[in-house]
């Protein structure tokens, strides 16, 4: 059985610390990346460029563009208790490129930060990202990583995990799988409801 192991990057807090250390993002007014990552400063988070729907391009000083089969990621956030949509919640999504490498961490990709982004849920609980189909990191299946916060100003991560993308070995994955539609020529759509 193929297992989804811990990623080289563990989410928004670690990623933003790395972006700051590498001077890939200029935040004005003395705002620290720690304040941004812990949700104490929402305006700089938005101004940084990471709050965006299209995650194929880098943000800040990174100029790279991830190329590959188009993928529309649609996640719906609902309450595990009531089933109602969770409006205004923030979702951080990140995944590897078509070759199975992560920006910020892969060899030669240390100065890139594409395929990472934050969106807030609309009134129906939906967040949407325009991306590319991720490749398979060595020994693992293609997947999306996510973290959920109560808002852009949220300080604590409420939930996080991985969503597997269907493929030849999909039956070996845990139950959090995306529903995939579309085709490789026109693009794919990955849809998943996340109850927290």
C-alpha positions in Angstrom: 0.0 0.0 0.0 1.3 3.5 -0.9 1.0 5.9 2.0 0.8 9.7 2.0 3.7 10.7 4.1 4.6 14.0 5.7 5.5 16.7 3.1 8.7 18.6 2.9 6.6 21.7 3.7 4.1 21.7 6.5 1.9 24.6 5.7 1.4 28.3 5.7 3.4 29.1 8.8 6.6 27.3 7.7 6.2 28.4 4.1 5.8 32.1 4.9 8.8 31.9 7.2 10.9 30.5 4.4 9.6 33.1 1.9 10.7 35.8 4.4 14.1 34.3 5.0 14.7 34.1 1.3 13.5 37.8 0.8 10.9 36.7 -1.8 8.2 39.1 -0.5 8.4 42.7 0.5 5.9 43.5 3.3 5.5 47.2 4.1 5.1 49.1 7.4 7.3 46.8 9.5 4.8 43.9 9.4 6.5 40.7 10.0 5.9 37.4 8.2 5.2 35.8 11.6 2.3 38.3 12.1 1.0 37.4 8.7 1.3 33.7 9.1 -0.4 33.7 12.5 -3.2 35.8 11.2 -2.4 39.0 13.1 -2.2 41.1 9.9 -4.7 40.4 7.2 -4.0 43.4 5.0 -0.3 42.4 4.4 -1.4 38.8 3.8 -3.7 40.1 1.0 -1.0 42.5 -0.3 1.6 39.8 -0.4 -0.2 38.2 -3.3 -0.8 34.7 -1.8 -4.5 35.4 -1.5 -5.4 34.6 -5.1 -7.4 32.2 -7.2 -4.9 31.5 -9.9 -1.9 29.7 -8.3 0.0 28.8 -11.4 2.3 31.9 -11.1 4.6 32.9 -8.3 3.8 35.8 -6.0 6.0 38.5 -4.6 9.4 38.5 -6.2 9.0 35.0 -7.6 8.4 35.0 -11.4 8.0 31.3 -12.2 5.0 29.8 -13.9 3.9 26.2 -13.4 2.9 24.6 -16.7 0.8 21.5 -17.3 -2.7 20.1 -17.7 -5.2 22.7 -16.4 -6.9 21.8 -13.1 -9.8 23.7 -11.5 -9.8 22.9 -7.8 -13.2 23.4 -6.1 -13.5 22.8 -2.4 -16.7 23.3 -0.3 -16.4 23.9 3.4 -19.3 22.7 5.6 -20.0 22.4 9.3 -19.6 18.8 10.4 -22.4 19.4 12.9 -25.1 21.2 10.8 -24.0 20.6 7.2 -24.2 24.3 6.6 -21.7 26.2 4.5 -18.8 27.8 6.3 -18.7 31.3 4.9 -15.5 33.4 5.1 -13.2 30.6 6.2 -9.8 30.7 4.7 -8.1 27.8 2.9 -4.4 27.5 2.1 -3.8 25.0 -0.8 -0.5 23.8 -2.1 0.8 21.0 -4.3 3.7 19.8 -6.4 4.3 20.6 -10.1 3.8 18.2 -13.0 7.2 16.7 -12.3 6.4 16.0 -8.6 8.5 18.8 -7.2 7.4 21.5 -4.7 8.2 25.1 -5.2 10.3 26.5 -2.3 11.7 23.1 -1.5 12.6 21.2 -4.8 16.1 21.4 -6.3 16.3 24.5 -8.4 12.9 25.7 -7.1 14.0 27.3 -3.9 13.3 30.9 -5.3 9.8 29.9 -6.7 6.5 29.9 -4.8 3.9 28.9 -7.4 1.2 26.3 -6.8 0.4 27.8 -3.4 -2.5 30.1 -2.5 -5.2 31.2 -0.1 -8.9 31.8 -0.8 -11.9 32.6 1.4 -15.1 30.6 1.2 -18.0 32.4 -0.5 -21.6 32.4 0.9 -22.1 28.8 -0.2 -18.8 27.7 1.4 -16.9 27.3 -1.9 -13.3 28.1 -2.6 -11.8 27.8 -6.1 -8.3 27.7 -7.4 -7.0 27.6 -11.0 -4.0 25.3 -11.1 -2.4 22.4 -13.0 -2.6 18.7 -12.5 0.1 17.7 -10.0 2.6 15.0 -10.8 3.5 12.2 -8.4 6.1 12.9 -5.8 8.5 9.9 -5.7 6.7 6.9 -4.3 3.4 8.7 -3.7 0.1 9.4 -5.5 -0.9 12.8 -6.9 -2.6 14.9 -4.2 -3.5 18.4 -2.9 -2.5 19.7 0.5 -4.7 22.0 2.5 -5.1 23.9 5.7 -8.3 25.6 6.9 -8.5 28.7 9.1 -11.7 30.4 10.5 -10.8 33.6 8.4 -7.9 35.4 6.8 -7.3 36.8 10.3 -7.5 33.3 11.9 -4.6 32.5 14.2 -5.1 28.8 14.6 -5.3 26.1 11.9 -8.7 24.3 12.3 -8.1 21.4 10.0 -5.6 20.2 7.4 -4.9 17.2 5.3 -4.4 15.8 1.8 -6.9 15.1 -0.9 -6.0 12.3 -3.2 -6.6 12.6 -6.9 -8.0 9.5 -8.6 -5.5 7.4 -10.6 -4.5 3.8 -11.2 -3.8 3.1 -7.5 -6.7 5.2 -6.1 -8.2 2.3 -4.1 -5.1 2.4 -1.8 -5.8 6.0 -0.7 -7.6 7.1 2.5 -11.3 8.2 2.1 -10.5 11.9 1.3 -10.6 11.7 -2.5 -11.5 14.3 -5.0 -14.1 13.7 -7.6 -12.5 14.3 -11.0 -14.2 15.3 -14.2 -13.0 16.6 -17.6 -10.3 15.4 -19.8 -6.5 16.0 -20.4 -7.0 18.1 -23.5 -9.5 20.6 -22.1 -8.6 20.4 -18.5 -9.8 18.7 -15.3 -11.9 19.7 -12.3 -11.3 18.3 -8.8 -14.2 18.7 -6.4 -14.4 17.8 -2.7 -16.5 18.8 0.3 -14.6 19.2 3.5 -16.6 19.0 6.7 -15.0 20.5 9.8 
